[in-house]
């Protein structure tokens, strides 16, 4: 399922991915390392 959220200031597209995808898991870990200290994001 694809979704596109649009406003005049923001465009976000999402796509569904399979669980256990190694590339997606690695990207998620990198994103958490970057955003956690800045935005106090909790690991799930």
Helices and strands as residue ranges (DSSP letters): E 2-6, E 11-15, H 22-39
